[in-house]
Amino acid sequence: MSRENVVLFVKAAEKKSELNEQLANKQNTADWVKIADAAGFEFTEDEFCSVVEETIHKKVTPENAVREYLSAAQSAGSGEINQQALQAVVGGMAVRYIKMEPLFIQVAKPPTREM
């Protein structure tokens, strides 16, 4: 059930601005897990990493999971094709895709200070 809590937390953060704002300044997986736990979504750093790996198809660690997740979210929104999909098209390989909602959220950017 904890892996499901990761997905539910990400979806909640997408809809609840207060969660989104808390995540905006955090690049550390442990911080995201603490914020999730305080919001009622219990999961471990390893479970978060596992869901991120499954989402972005890349090996991550607790040290880089949030950064890789946010980077992949930005790339997904940019319309760029990933290397694996590009190779499939160039090589003529038939690939089957299952359409599903993305697990990415848009994290608010911290306000910049004007001097």
Secondary structure, 3 states (H helix, E strand, C coil): CHHHHHHHHHHHHHHCHHHHHHHHCCCCHHHHHHHHHHCCCCCCHHHHHHHHHHHHCCCCCCCCHHHHHHHHHHHHHCCCCCHHHHHHHHHCCCCCCCCCCCCCCCCCCCCCCCC
